[in-house]
Amino acid sequence: MKDDKITLPPGKKLYFASDFHLGAPNPEASAGREKKVVAWLESIRHDAHAIYLLGDIFDFWFEYRHAIPKGFIRLQGKLAELRDAGIHISFFTGNHDMWMFDYFPKELGIPIHREPVELQVGTHRLLIGHGDGLGPGEPGYKILKRFFNSAICQWLFARIHPNLGMRIANYWSRRSRISNMSREETFKGEEQEFLFVWCREEEKKNHRDYYIFGHRHLVLDLPVGSNSRYLNIGEWVHLKAPYGEYDGQQVVLKNFEA
């Protein structure tokens, strides 16, 4: 896991958001959600020291050598604007947008992370990431993820013409979990929440004050130990635009009201 030491200037904050799933369930709904994401980014620019996008920002993404998925230009433009203003932005891949390569780093100056990152901010330690594949359970998905992340799988998909590749992507997107949910997901209980179980085991080995993840599509705030918390940020398709905010003292979960 990569470590990142941060000196938080007075009055500045860290922000966390996850699971926008732009592109799902259809272009019209996605466009409205993208505008809300852009409005949220604009609302925090005055005090944001860093913004961490914790995966599944897109419901599907694949970068060809000379082509990227059509759309999402408002988000890309806002991210470029914030980077040019000196705000640090980090992008974590999720299970829906793991095929991100060098476009964001080269064009927008936004680094891509594929594994959790540990932040040291003053006396606080925060472990952040998307969260897919962590903890017990989901053996089938873990095998599939390993294959999707392999060079051979990526090489094979890159051989498909972008027109056909995007048609396949749109088909996958229409069948995805987030597109077919009729309501918010439910909490499974501590022993069945695999990501929470993983955090609890990690805490036994190495203390962190906060474990901050996405992926579960739930807003969760659970004690991991006597002085440690697991926070799941939630998703923006069915929930009320949730995000996390760290002011140097604590992380709080909030909802953005446009």
C-alpha positions as CSV (number, residue, x, y, z in Angstrom):
1,M,0.0,0.0,0.0
2,K,1.3,3.4,-0.9
3,D,1.8,6.0,1.9
4,D,1.0,9.7,1.4
5,K,1.9,12.3,4.0
6,I,-0.2,15.4,3.8
7,T,0.2,18.8,5.5
8,L,-3.3,20.3,5.7
9,P,-3.2,24.1,5.6
10,P,-5.4,26.0,8.0
11,G,-9.0,26.2,6.8
12,K,-8.5,23.5,4.1
13,K,-10.2,20.1,3.9
14,L,-10.0,16.7,2.3
15,Y,-13.0,15.5,0.3
16,F,-14.1,11.9,-0.6
17,A,-16.7,10.7,-3.1
18,S,-17.4,7.5,-4.8
19,D,-19.7,5.6,-7.2
20,F,-21.1,8.2,-9.5
21,H,-21.6,5.5,-12.1
22,L,-21.8,8.0,-14.9
23,G,-23.3,6.4,-18.0
24,A,-25.9,4.4,-16.0
25,P,-28.7,3.7,-16.2
26,N,-29.2,5.8,-19.4
27,P,-27.7,8.9,-21.0
28,E,-30.4,11.2,-19.7
29,A,-30.2,10.3,-16.1
30,S,-26.4,10.2,-16.3
31,A,-26.2,13.7,-17.7
32,G,-28.3,15.1,-14.9
33,R,-26.1,13.3,-12.3
34,E,-22.9,14.6,-14.0
35,K,-24.1,18.2,-13.7
36,K,-24.8,17.6,-10.0
37,V,-21.3,16.2,-9.5
38,V,-19.8,19.3,-11.3
39,A,-21.9,21.5,-9.0
40,W,-20.6,19.7,-5.9
41,L,-17.0,20.1,-7.1
42,E,-17.6,23.8,-7.7
43,S,-19.1,24.1,-4.2
44,I,-16.0,22.7,-2.5
45,R,-13.3,24.4,-4.5
46,H,-12.9,27.3,-2.0
47,D,-11.6,25.1,0.8
48,A,-10.6,21.8,-0.9
49,H,-6.9,20.9,-0.4
50,A,-7.4,17.5,-2.0
51,I,-10.3,15.5,-3.6
52,Y,-10.3,11.7,-3.6
53,L,-12.6,10.0,-6.1
54,L,-12.9,6.5,-4.8
55,G,-13.8,4.4,-7.8
56,D,-16.7,3.6,-10.1
57,I,-16.9,7.2,-11.2
58,F,-17.8,5.8,-14.6
59,D,-20.1,2.8,-15.1
60,F,-17.7,1.7,-17.8
61,W,-14.4,3.0,-19.0
62,F,-11.8,1.7,-21.5
63,E,-9.0,3.7,-22.9
64,Y,-7.8,2.8,-26.4
65,R,-4.5,4.2,-27.5
66,H,-6.1,7.1,-29.3
67,A,-9.7,7.0,-28.1
68,I,-11.7,7.3,-24.8
69,P,-15.4,6.8,-24.1
70,K,-17.6,9.5,-25.5
71,G,-19.2,11.9,-23.0
72,F,-18.5,13.1,-19.4
73,I,-16.8,16.2,-20.8
74,R,-18.3,18.5,-18.1
75,L,-16.7,16.4,-15.4
76,Q,-13.4,16.3,-17.2
77,G,-13.5,20.0,-17.7
78,K,-14.2,20.8,-14.1
79,L,-11.5,18.4,-12.9
80,A,-9.0,20.1,-15.2
81,E,-10.1,23.5,-13.9
82,L,-9.6,22.4,-10.3
83,R,-6.2,20.9,-11.0
84,D,-5.1,24.1,-12.7
85,A,-6.2,25.9,-9.6
86,G,-3.7,23.8,-7.6
87,I,-6.2,21.4,-5.9
88,H,-4.8,17.9,-5.7
89,I,-7.1,15.2,-7.1
90,S,-6.6,11.4,-7.0
91,F,-8.6,8.9,-8.9
92,F,-9.1,5.3,-7.6
93,T,-10.2,2.6,-10.0
94,G,-13.2,0.6,-9.1
95,N,-14.6,-2.6,-10.6
96,H,-16.5,-0.6,-13.3
97,D,-13.6,1.6,-14.4
98,M,-10.6,-0.5,-13.8
99,W,-9.5,-0.1,-17.4
100,M,-8.1,3.4,-16.9
101,F,-4.5,3.9,-18.0
102,D,-2.7,7.1,-18.8
103,Y,-5.3,9.6,-20.1
104,F,-6.1,11.2,-16.7
105,P,-2.5,11.4,-15.5
106,K,-1.3,12.9,-18.9
107,E,-4.2,15.1,-19.8
108,L,-5.5,16.2,-16.4
109,G,-2.6,15.7,-14.1
110,I,-4.7,13.3,-12.0
111,P,-2.9,10.1,-10.7
112,I,-4.6,6.8,-10.9
113,H,-4.5,4.3,-7.9
114,R,-5.4,0.7,-8.2
115,E,-4.9,-0.3,-4.5
116,P,-5.8,1.4,-1.2
117,V,-3.6,4.3,-0.1
118,E,-2.7,5.3,3.4
119,L,-2.8,9.0,4.2
120,Q,-0.9,10.5,7.1
121,V,-2.5,13.8,8.0
122,G,-1.1,15.3,11.2
123,T,-1.7,12.6,13.8
124,H,-4.4,10.9,11.9
125,R,-4.0,7.9,9.6
126,L,-6.6,7.3,6.9
127,L,-6.8,4.2,4.7
128,I,-8.8,4.9,1.5
129,G,-9.7,3.1,-1.7
130,H,-12.6,1.6,-3.6
131,G,-12.9,-1.6,-1.7
132,D,-13.8,-4.2,-4.3
133,G,-12.3,-7.6,-3.7
134,L,-11.2,-7.0,-0.1
135,G,-12.1,-9.3,2.7
136,P,-13.6,-12.8,2.6
137,G,-16.2,-13.9,0.1
138,E,-16.8,-13.1,-3.6
139,P,-14.3,-15.8,-4.9
140,G,-15.8,-15.7,-8.4
141,Y,-15.5,-11.9,-8.6
142,K,-11.9,-12.0,-7.4
143,I,-10.9,-14.5,-10.2
144,L,-12.7,-12.3,-12.7
145,K,-11.0,-9.2,-11.5
146,R,-7.6,-10.8,-11.8
147,F,-8.4,-11.7,-15.4
148,F,-9.8,-8.3,-16.2
149,N,-6.6,-6.7,-14.8
150,S,-4.4,-8.9,-16.8
151,A,-2.4,-7.6,-19.8
152,I,-3.8,-10.3,-22.1
153,C,-7.4,-9.3,-21.3
154,Q,-6.7,-5.7,-21.9
155,W,-4.8,-6.4,-25.1
156,L,-7.7,-8.6,-26.4
157,F,-10.3,-5.9,-25.7
158,A,-8.1,-3.2,-27.3
159,R,-8.3,-5.3,-30.6
160,I,-12.0,-4.6,-30.7
161,H,-13.0,-1.6,-32.7
162,P,-14.2,1.2,-30.4
163,N,-17.7,1.3,-32.0
164,L,-18.2,-2.4,-31.1
165,G,-16.3,-2.0,-27.8
166,M,-18.6,0.8,-26.6
167,R,-21.7,-1.2,-27.7
168,I,-20.5,-4.1,-25.5
169,A,-19.8,-1.6,-22.7
170,N,-23.3,-0.2,-22.9
171,Y,-24.8,-3.7,-22.8
172,W,-22.8,-4.5,-19.6
173,S,-23.8,-1.2,-18.1
174,R,-27.5,-1.8,-18.7
175,R,-27.1,-5.2,-16.9
176,S,-25.0,-3.8,-14.0
177,R,-26.1,-4.0,-10.4
178,I,-26.5,-0.2,-10.1
179,S,-28.7,0.0,-13.2
180,N,-31.1,-2.6,-12.0
181,M,-31.4,-1.6,-8.4
182,S,-34.9,-0.3,-7.6
183,R,-33.9,1.0,-4.2
184,E,-31.0,1.4,-1.8
185,E,-29.1,-1.7,-0.8
186,T,-29.4,-3.0,2.7
187,F,-26.8,-3.6,5.4
188,K,-26.0,-7.3,5.7
189,G,-24.8,-7.4,9.3
190,E,-21.2,-7.0,10.5
191,E,-20.1,-10.6,9.7
192,Q,-21.5,-10.5,6.2
193,E,-20.1,-7.1,5.3
194,F,-16.9,-8.3,3.8
195,L,-15.2,-4.9,3.5
196,F,-16.0,-4.2,7.1
197,V,-14.6,-7.6,8.1
198,W,-11.4,-6.8,6.2
199,C,-11.0,-3.4,8.0
200,R,-11.5,-5.1,11.3
201,E,-8.7,-7.6,10.6
202,E,-6.5,-4.8,9.3
203,E,-7.0,-2.8,12.5
204,K,-5.6,-5.7,14.5
205,K,-2.4,-5.5,12.5
206,N,-2.0,-1.8,12.0
207,H,-4.0,1.0,13.5
208,R,-5.8,3.6,11.3
209,D,-8.2,6.2,12.6
210,Y,-10.4,6.0,9.5
211,Y,-11.1,3.4,6.8
212,I,-12.8,5.2,3.9
213,F,-14.2,3.2,1.0
214,G,-16.9,3.0,-1.6
215,H,-18.2,0.0,-3.6
216,R,-21.0,-1.1,-1.2
217,H,-23.5,1.5,-2.4
218,L,-24.4,2.2,1.3
219,V,-23.6,5.1,3.6
220,L,-22.0,3.4,6.6
221,D,-20.3,4.7,9.7
222,L,-19.2,1.8,12.0
223,P,-16.7,1.5,14.8
224,V,-13.8,-0.8,13.9
225,G,-12.1,-0.6,17.2
226,S,-12.1,1.6,20.3
227,N,-10.8,4.6,18.4
228,S,-11.2,3.7,14.7
229,R,-14.1,3.9,12.2
230,Y,-15.1,2.4,8.9
231,L,-16.9,4.8,6.6
232,N,-18.5,3.8,3.3
233,I,-19.3,6.9,1.2
234,G,-22.3,5.5,-0.7
235,E,-23.4,6.0,-4.3
236,W,-25.0,8.9,-6.3
237,V,-27.5,7.0,-8.5
238,H,-30.2,6.3,-5.8
239,L,-28.8,8.1,-2.7
240,K,-28.7,11.8,-2.0
241,A,-25.3,12.7,-3.3
242,P,-23.2,11.5,-0.3
243,Y,-19.6,12.5,0.3
244,G,-17.0,12.6,3.1
245,E,-15.3,15.6,4.5
246,Y,-12.2,15.7,6.7
247,D,-11.3,19.0,8.4
248,G,-8.2,17.9,10.2
249,Q,-10.1,16.8,13.3
250,Q,-12.7,14.3,12.0
251,V,-14.3,12.8,9.0
252,V,-18.0,13.5,8.6
253,L,-20.5,12.1,6.0
254,K,-22.7,14.7,4.3
255,N,-25.2,15.0,1.4
256,F,-24.8,17.6,-1.3
257,E,-27.8,19.8,-1.9
258,A,-27.5,21.5,-5.3
